[in-house]
Amino acid sequence: MKLLGQALIGGQPVRGAGDSFRAFDPQRGEHIEPPFHSVSEEQVNQACVLAGAAFDAFRASSDAQRATLLEAIAGNILDLGDELIERAMAETGLPRARLEGERARTCNQLKLFAGLLREGSWCDPRIDPAMPQRAPLPRADLRYRLIGVGPVAVFGASNFPLAFSVAGGDTASALAAGCPVVVKAHSAHPGTSELVAHAVVAAVQGCGLPPGVFSLLPGSGSHIGQALVRHPAIQAVGFTGSRAGGTSLMATAAARRQPIPVYAEMSSINPVFLLPAALAARHDALAAGFAASLTLGVGQFCTNPGLVLGLEGPALDRFCAAAAQALGGSAAGTMLTAGIAASYQRGVQALAAQSEVSTLVSTAHTGCQGGPALFRAGAASFLAQESLSDEVFGPAALVIACRDLDEMRRVAEHLEGQLTATLHMNDADMDAAQALLPVLERKAGRIVTNGFPTGVEVAHAMVHGGPFPATSDGRSTSVGSAAIHRFLRAVCYQDLPQPLLPPVLRDANPAKVWRRRDGLLTQE
Amino acid sequence: MKLLGQALIGGQPVRGAGDSFRAFDPQRGEHIEPPFHSVSEEQVNQACVLAGAAFDAFRASSDAQRATLLEAIAGNILDLGDELIERAMAETGLPRARLEGERARTCNQLKLFAGLLREGSWCDPRIDPAMPQRAPLPRADLRYRLIGVGPVAVFGASNFPLAFSVAGGDTASALAAGCPVVVKAHSAHPGTSELVAHAVVAAVQGCGLPPGVFSLLPGSGSHIGQALVRHPAIQAVGFTGSRAGGTSLMATAAARRQPIPVYAEMSSINPVFLLPAALAARHDALAAGFAASLTLGVGQFCTNPGLVLGLEGPALDRFCAAAAQALGGSAAGTMLTAGIAASYQRGVQALAAQSEVSTLVSTAHTGCQGGPALFRAGAASFLAQESLSDEVFGPAALVIACRDLDEMRRVAEHLEGQLTATLHMNDADMDAAQALLPVLERKAGRIVTNGFPTGVEVAHAMVHGGPFPATSDGRSTSVGSAAIHRFLRAVCYQDLPQPLLPPVLRDANPAKVWRRRDGLLTQE
């Protein structure tokens, strides 16, 4: 498929009316053809108006129709074949195996939501039957279901050009919910975005759905995204990116005449707690596992383990030495963009410059290359110095030596919200883990035991979320089937005649969908 | 019980350090003893710190313990007996029967959440078992549940001194979720608030729960509420009141270092659509039902039917005449506060002053008395004049005459978010209803058929919510068991040892709680 460098507005390729820009190959250090054209605010408006107009028809589609749509998107993405992988490799510097894995994950994600739709109870159907004889007042017939909130703006993420981008988890869950999607393509992978967008558009057309269900808006600069979030047709926002970017969209959404929810996944340092017995028994193995997790994908994961906590002493020293050795031997890797590499280098230099931070590993950085870095400080310094809690996006981590378990707990309590918290523990650490657990539950969306936080399973029980600033809305997850709840709201129907009720709420329940009747689950 | 005019901070009566104020009897037009004392910001801080400190212990209580707490609160409220009813009558001007009914509703609400806790699946437990043999990568054991978000600030509402106040739906659902509650008492019913707060505190003490689980903060003026919402320990806000009050709290919450969700139920005009066949067949009965709903409780319900839409013609004229006759014969009633009465009078005068609005009924107002008012305008005027969509809190309504069903649909599309939308229809109106329904689903939280929106059942399938400005968060309901979801967030446990898992997620499931295993419901 020849890349056109165009927007797709309601399924139609349209040349953006704004400035042109090109993708950049961070591996080769050169721009790539063709030029892409940023859309204008008027083109943002066109896409949003089409999305608004498509909403009622799209949400009236059956669960099976939307499941078919999601499966068709997955099939079309696979059909793009190697062209997609090669373009994504050029635009991101990510290796083939990683991108092939990410493509499989993206398709599995689409299929997970298709399965959720086919199961049917995602809309939480509830029926409280009428009680005409009740005294002092009769009860009306009340029926409840969740429906989509309306058109959703999705922002592609730089670090997952497939799984958190045009047809990633935000888009899959929004489409599953019956919400049209307007994607702001990430300017770092516009060609990948265009290819995937064509896969989505073909599926929308193939399923006979209204074209406004999906649009792709290329653009460089934040004004396009801001215009998108301001648009009155947009009813929710999905974003994965920086804290500055996310909080800026939150402010825009809150300042609207009608404020809307923003689901921004932003910033996390993913603390790893090395409990004493585990550290004493396994310091070398823990160091090897940690170094592998830290450097995976050049550290460019939201769940990268950027903070390690242990009790000061010989076992922690040996962990640090082994980790430093493993990391010192790791080659620098190509980062996603020149901007990310520059920001990483600034972050590493700022840590190295702190007087109370010692540098265990530092590697030279040039251009888009980023090498691992490891630092160490005492818990007292960490507690006193707010900037030590800042995320450094890339393969850098800070080891915090705590005097005792109480101080470790104080450090945990001091942390901002996190996507993950990890416990390394042996049986002898059970009490220490028990004492930390309530703090970690308050701080993080996912608690990992004896593993590392990188690697986020797409599953029903996954939470990829967490209190601010991990996300803008700690009630949500952006991975796993619960992600659909971000884009749903409840409607109650009181005494509505059966023919007007949505099928899932009618008396007959031929599909045997699980529903709550007076609060109790039944397939009746 | 002698009223002390004091705050209850972590269960302890404390004299507020701020200004003193007294309640006002709107029926007699005089202040009532004793004086109450507004809390200081430092006292707000004390309550919030205690709430934060109590959170881990409180949420570690079993579902059965919290169910017992809620049932004990209900019992203690009943035990307050007539003293509660009489104080509430004096402070609100509401009649005995209404307050006795509201007390029953408040207790039922507490019991609904107790039942939800005893059923057990409220926390949406999910288990995706490990798949150690899966290729290319094994799957970890993933378990998911919802936990409380943290301490919740609750603002009592003036119009439901029991059911939406100190131990109302917000408090009941927050306590059920395991969240400590800090209540800002409404200054219009401080004595009622103090009595109910003692009932809550006694239940907290009787159940052996930490005292920080509940505090009551009296105060007049908005600075106390603002300080409460700014406090870092507070993690969510429940509010029922004016649009100005709600949006002000939303702005404060969004401006925090860590933004938090605000659930404000604010403003709704609750459109009633009189479809042609129903209007032709039943104009007089509809007018009688409408007049009764409009004047119920002197129109001081969030779900008061403030907008009526019909097709212009003789049937609508006869509806208007019959409604005007019924309303013209209604006596004025005592409104809740002098402020509400004055605001109502301004709203009615503003409508009457519009050149394109004709006044069908207007009654004189004096002091805290408010009488019904009915106006009529054409749809074109309504579409052109934004202020005609503003809520007038009280027994006033505007009838909009539409040229045809298309214009009626355009008016529906023009509306802001609503708590309710009502359809009056006969079989011959089925197509018209079908055409309106998708619009109403987007606009309202509850769609009522052939009834009136006043009267909100406390049930599992209820939605008392709706898109902004009906509420600040259209994904939520403040009535019914789904209200608990406002105060919950998800946590995932990856490979956590069984003894550390919360009981509801352990392999053994002796209580046979419904859980999702790989996405499918099971009691296994």
Contacts between the chains, C-beta under 8 A, distances in Angstrom:
chain1	res1	chain2	res2	distance
A	55	B	442	7.5
A	56	B	438	4.2
A	56	B	439	7.9
A	56	B	442	7.6
A	59	B	438	7.9
A	60	B	438	7.1
A	101	B	136	7.8
A	115	B	519	7.0
A	116	B	519	7.0
A	119	B	519	6.6
A	119	B	520	7.2
A	121	B	521	7.3
A	124	B	482	7.9
A	126	B	460	5.2
A	126	B	461	4.1
A	126	B	482	7.9
A	127	B	461	6.2
A	128	B	457	7.5
A	128	B	459	4.4
A	128	B	460	5.6
A	128	B	461	4.3
A	128	B	462	7.7
A	136	B	101	7.8
A	137	B	455	7.3
A	139	B	457	5.9
A	139	B	459	7.4
A	140	B	448	7.9
A	140	B	451	6.3
A	140	B	457	6.6
A	142	B	457	6.2
A	142	B	459	5.6
A	142	B	461	4.0
A	142	B	462	6.1
A	143	B	461	5.7
A	144	B	460	7.3
A	144	B	461	3.8
A	144	B	462	7.4
A	144	B	463	6.3
A	144	B	482	7.3
A	147	B	441	6.1
A	149	B	474	6.9
A	149	B	475	7.0
A	150	B	442	7.0
A	250	B	254	7.2
A	250	B	259	6.7
A	251	B	254	7.5
A	254	B	250	7.3
A	254	B	251	7.5
A	254	B	254	4.2
A	254	B	259	8.0
A	258	B	416	7.7
A	258	B	417	7.5
A	258	B	467	7.3
A	258	B	468	4.6
A	258	B	469	7.5
A	259	B	250	6.7
A	259	B	254	8.0
A	259	B	468	6.2
A	259	B	472	7.1
A	261	B	473	7.2
A	261	B	475	7.0
A	416	B	258	7.7
A	417	B	258	7.5
A	423	B	496	8.0
A	425	B	497	8.0
A	430	B	497	7.4
A	430	B	499	6.9
A	430	B	500	7.3
A	433	B	500	6.0
A	434	B	500	6.3
A	437	B	500	6.1
A	438	B	56	4.3
A	438	B	59	7.9
A	438	B	60	7.1
A	439	B	56	7.9
A	441	B	147	6.1
A	441	B	491	5.3
A	442	B	55	7.5
A	442	B	56	7.6
A	442	B	150	7.0
A	444	B	491	7.5
A	445	B	489	7.9
A	445	B	490	6.9
A	445	B	491	6.4
A	445	B	492	6.5
A	446	B	491	7.3
A	446	B	492	4.2
A	446	B	493	7.8
A	446	B	494	6.1
A	447	B	491	6.8
A	447	B	492	7.2
A	447	B	493	5.3
A	447	B	494	6.7
A	447	B	496	6.3
A	448	B	140	7.9
A	448	B	494	4.5
A	448	B	495	6.9
A	449	B	493	7.7
A	449	B	494	6.4
A	449	B	495	4.4
A	449	B	496	4.9
A	449	B	497	6.8
A	449	B	500	8.0
A	450	B	495	6.1
A	451	B	140	6.3
A	451	B	494	6.5
A	451	B	495	5.9
A	455	B	137	7.3
A	457	B	128	7.5
A	457	B	139	5.9
A	457	B	140	6.6
A	457	B	142	6.2
A	459	B	128	4.4
A	459	B	139	7.3
A	459	B	142	5.6
A	460	B	126	5.2
A	460	B	128	5.6
A	460	B	144	7.3
A	460	B	516	5.8
A	460	B	518	6.5
A	460	B	519	4.2
A	461	B	126	4.1
A	461	B	127	6.2
A	461	B	128	4.3
A	461	B	142	3.9
A	461	B	143	5.7
A	461	B	144	3.8
A	461	B	492	5.9
A	461	B	516	7.8
A	462	B	128	7.7
A	462	B	142	6.0
A	462	B	144	7.4
A	462	B	492	5.8
A	463	B	144	6.3
A	463	B	490	4.7
A	463	B	491	6.2
A	463	B	492	3.8
A	465	B	489	7.7
A	465	B	490	6.9
A	467	B	258	7.4
A	467	B	489	7.6
A	468	B	258	4.6
A	468	B	259	6.2
A	469	B	258	7.6
A	472	B	259	7.1
A	473	B	261	7.2
A	474	B	149	6.9
A	474	B	489	5.0
A	475	B	149	7.0
A	475	B	261	7.0
A	475	B	488	6.9
A	475	B	489	4.5
A	475	B	490	7.4
A	476	B	489	8.0
A	476	B	490	8.0
A	477	B	490	5.9
A	477	B	492	8.0
A	481	B	519	6.4
A	482	B	124	7.9
A	482	B	126	8.0
A	482	B	144	7.3
A	482	B	490	6.2
A	488	B	475	6.9
A	489	B	445	7.9
A	489	B	465	7.8
A	489	B	467	7.6
A	489	B	474	5.1
A	489	B	475	4.5
A	490	B	445	6.9
A	490	B	463	4.7
A	490	B	465	6.9
A	490	B	475	7.4
A	490	B	476	8.0
A	490	B	477	5.9
A	490	B	482	6.2
A	491	B	441	5.3
A	491	B	444	7.5
A	491	B	445	6.4
A	491	B	446	7.3
A	491	B	447	6.8
A	491	B	463	6.2
A	492	B	445	6.5
A	492	B	446	4.2
A	492	B	447	7.2
A	492	B	461	5.9
A	492	B	462	5.8
A	492	B	463	3.8
A	492	B	477	8.0
A	493	B	446	7.7
A	493	B	447	5.3
A	493	B	449	7.7
A	494	B	446	6.1
A	494	B	447	6.7
A	494	B	448	4.4
A	494	B	449	6.4
A	494	B	451	6.5
A	495	B	448	6.9
A	495	B	449	4.4
A	495	B	450	6.1
A	495	B	451	6.0
A	496	B	423	8.0
A	496	B	447	6.4
A	496	B	449	4.9
A	497	B	425	8.0
A	497	B	430	7.4
A	497	B	449	6.8
A	499	B	430	6.8
A	500	B	430	7.3
A	500	B	433	6.0
A	500	B	434	6.3
A	500	B	437	6.2
A	500	B	449	7.9
A	514	B	521	5.4
A	516	B	460	5.8
A	516	B	461	7.7
A	518	B	460	6.5
A	519	B	115	7.0
A	519	B	116	6.9
A	519	B	119	6.5
A	519	B	460	4.3
A	519	B	481	6.4
A	520	B	119	7.2
A	521	B	121	7.3
A	521	B	514	5.4
A	521	B	521	6.4
